């Protein structure tokens, strides 16, 4: 059969083109062969009208044009999936919570859900099936129902409402076993040292109304200013050097830090003991909201060293020490160091003083104090002009002083206002003097009696790193708002978010280890910008391409072996 050719024919002033090809066929269809006497044959010619030159060009252009472009998330979800496989995360979960070999495993459901939390627009459970279709994650997850009901059916195996109601406390035995197994793998694979651990708590608002029968959500002072909503609390312990989560516990939103501390620390000690068999090398860093004699003694019994801070107003003897006795200098601060019996035992006490901090704190405090005084005068004048009795005006002023805050204390702690001889009197309490004496000073205390001053201060300042972790949970893992309604689902939601945090921090750790050190924000945005574009043509041809990458993105693409997904 010939390849064919294009021929042209002129009719008047116009030229037309045809495609034609000739081929030979047997007269008798049953005859075979090409040799002589193998049967008669004849030549047939096919001709197809192509049109004028302009028609051919337009058709060529139309077929080369893209009729549809589809963009999919590629870099971030697949890098997270890759890390999950590197640490055998799915297998660890499935070994702890096995199910019948039907559809996706529980581990796959949890990892998919965790990765979806890091999406720029994290989907709800009901929309996760649509989300994964817009992500290249579908290439590796295989088949399985991703409806919201299938997620909750599988998450019930992690923690069910029936299990919770049969327990006196909201225990999370399966979740704790999974976390412990993950850390066994991390220590084996990366050699992480459990040496300095940062501990802190935060809270997250929910959309659960007061009539919903859930134990976890409660009313309390919300760190995001959403005091009108029920909230849940999260305690978190992370490694100092990497901020990778070592332990988490979800607790009732109305419980304060000092009450929660013993339960959280007991579980943390148990976790570390199971992983290292020796907790005596651990240094725990926490803030002053956890200080109590019982809590500190619990740490002593567990043989865990600690670094914390003290509330200045509760240690006026330390505030009285003159600056002339501050004998060390670190940066722009002068340092006073001593030993003092605190919580039943001698501790190292360090006071750091900064003149610049004092001036800034004094200015802010004075402005707030004066603003409250002006408001009191306005309240007095306004109600006096209305003809109200002094006793009634006094009640209004007292109520105002209890409702407004200056820093962390009620205004009534610093200001007394009373009506005497038909005149308004405003007085500052002694607490103002002690407050001003504390400005510029930070008081650290520690069980480390022989450690260098700079080391102890650095450990405590490193606690700010856990605040950065909470920001990741807010801004990139989308912990809040919590839209689940039952205690079991809220617990699983928290677990999924901590898994997402773990994977993100591992990406950051591996990047830094390979010379690509960058903030979590930059790393996530760089990986998000690695996208796959699917080009669809009119002739149904499909072309998949990775968008142009920057030098950093190419390095990340190679580091996380993303080429295997193209």
Steps between C-alpha positions, in 0.01 A plus 500: 500500500642837397541780753283729289554852382337842489398619156373838387242587239425841359154620418504853376705712735465264795717204592356197682689223674428129528664220685519178297653159542498189280512137604452157338238247611409147387205462276422179688514586872592141583814501279830554678861581413676744269669260254392423147188282476403587855182661379393804310528839662398857427608848601268718710546870569359694798466873478409745777419862441708728725384839380699809421833581664334735752257225605785258565690759703200585718432137575865449594489801729177382667649160580814656642301728729431385854128462551523460879760558773476333838735585787566261790684519831819299458807593706363537851254206521740256335798615711288445812387160369863409429605591856210298643627197307860565608400460866255212431219712642215314329637159606546621860137615520370185330695273737348681797147513359455221244186459288371266233687518168229704335548842343747747647659411833457711813859618462430619145187685611691678778798594282275626217302706749820636659638607161170668412537716813814660349321592178456876430126435527460201735180312417233382737442125526206532262715671237822299530411281201479808276822636650704188424388508138663842474817363651762265356460295818244293312793347305627319808201439724327251273133419523274538799200698615588848618154606608465671836317196635785268403744726686293506816434125480875437499579766761250332732751215516763743629272629774126444523243687701401173663856448625510850645171459683622175655809671646531734794746718308545583135785257455661466158678165532517421128618849411771485767620161369521640146696807613742284697555266203560800275768627734669161516527523121624862506774420752604196297499684165626847590670448835304775678613567857238557766698759695330840522120490480280810473153481653207740469125515454259687277130490421280495191147627456220270388158556345335274756210669679442472874218248454714238323585209729880503470742487792811646335374842386474751783500871561824671597734783418569446130845594368346612170247735658202269429380487862135459397566157350562165664861394464727199532852507641812345351816423695804439283858390559755545220873443462694822540725466194239391245161589656377156395205404725590236757171491687156660492192487714159653442327621815186677613491866404415619850805341670790733582868423436604430857222240542583326173877489553526186724295282263685621190845465657429150633409390148800680353734332752347164415551568127865596546567206736363253247714650225831560677481302828666804663321829571781642717660666196185692408464873560139621492430867423162650594346835594393635838134410447592143601676588827380328813676309775327176402599537135864578573527212748356266237786597272747434782355155558527426128864618507435754224692827506310812408524866406212734576420855602349669805227760534686814620217624726524176702873551571534855627825418681658437162360823355657698788853393407683817379636508145847556644501130596440386140848372414469328158421639157332310215422705191337828608385350832666489839463184707461415866540133601438335833359185663173493684277238657193469282237227504677308773852498358792729412477634143704718273338844464607741226370855451556666164454880475479710184474879520344521153231248596428693819443826312270331250296313764473805723373716215232247399390438860481872584289570192254223591487612863425859402237389247314309773518804731351720226221249444418500871470879499277487191276240670478717810419822311249335267300334779522800733348719226217249478430561869590152623585441866865463603441142616360407158790670321747314727350166397536590131867599551575182699343287228708675234826446689425128528411464133797682344854361503840664513743244364395169656341638818169670563520878521375480860834335588678828423236769551258587779230756425254627760272794562584697815356833612301506180822483295657225290831372640733279293794324664765259375554188712840372617479249218587778254831554680587130483386479139729788402786338693456185287528679165798387294550195720448132422545248782612150398529202732639154439600172658830531308732621775826490304392595149629824350277806535482553125400137443207518744376828350530361147300190593216716627506738205483197270151448638388761247554232236192316618299818444615479138371141492158619618504755218559216253198317645295816448631620164613192308341191655161664562427354842249777562207529470407159639180399321462153653219450750582198717793439733633205299496693171666803663775272636558342158500845337775610742698181431478555123618862538799391713587238235488778239726713721741208538526451123551873437776526762670189355499666157663803661756286686602302189521818291729669754714187533560509124600865484152640425430668830190723490202592715189285505311773315754523218536121469125442478453779245789373284355148494150632436629682193616171346184413309405263220318636197288268287453622140202359306490535118202475263626167368479363860876502539605556863829658601615518864769749593656634819490880504828685465692479828742735672847379602378434856193313375715281275720418799195408710358300207818290492540480879155351555526276191189648340603390150364152573149649507521662155 
